[in-house]
Amino acid sequence: MALPKRRQSKTRGKKRRTHYKPAEVNYSDCPQCGSTKLPHRTCQNCGYYKGRPVISTSD
């Protein structure tokens, strides 16, 4: 099995990985209150998830 003759520098390795970027985050609307939230997460505004109250948001 072939081995590299010299170790690649950190900069050279990072240059190769410049195109690996995280995908843009998709937001969805909460069906309960209509505010934007991350998908598959509890709504921080009303505390509902899948139509059920999960956390209390009373002040």
C-alpha positions in Angstrom: 0.0 0.0 0.0 1.4 3.4 -1.0 2.2 5.9 1.7 2.7 9.7 1.3 6.3 10.8 1.2 5.6 14.0 3.2 2.9 15.1 5.5 0.4 17.6 4.0 0.2 20.9 5.9 -2.9 21.9 7.7 -3.4 24.8 5.2 -3.3 22.5 2.2 -5.8 20.1 3.7 -8.1 23.1 4.5 -7.8 24.4 0.9 -9.1 21.0 -0.3 -12.1 21.2 2.0 -13.3 24.8 1.1 -16.3 23.5 -0.8 -17.7 21.4 2.1 -20.2 23.9 3.5 -23.2 23.1 5.8 -26.6 23.3 4.2 -28.8 26.3 4.8 -31.1 25.8 7.7 -34.8 25.4 6.7 -37.3 27.0 9.0 -41.0 26.0 9.2 -44.1 27.8 10.6 -45.6 26.6 13.8 -49.1 25.3 13.1 -50.2 26.5 16.6 -49.1 30.1 16.7 -47.6 30.8 13.2 -44.1 31.8 14.4 -41.0 30.4 12.6 -39.3 27.5 14.2 -36.8 24.8 13.4 -38.4 21.6 12.1 -38.8 18.7 14.5 -38.3 21.0 17.5 -40.6 22.4 20.1 -41.9 25.9 19.3 -40.1 28.4 21.7 -43.0 30.8 21.4 -46.0 28.6 22.4 -44.3 25.4 23.6 -46.2 23.1 21.4 -44.9 20.1 19.4 -47.1 17.9 17.1 -50.2 19.7 18.4 -49.5 18.9 22.1 -48.2 21.3 24.8 -44.7 20.1 25.7 -43.2 23.0 27.7 -45.0 25.7 29.6 -44.3 29.2 28.4 -46.3 31.1 31.1 -44.5 34.1 32.5 
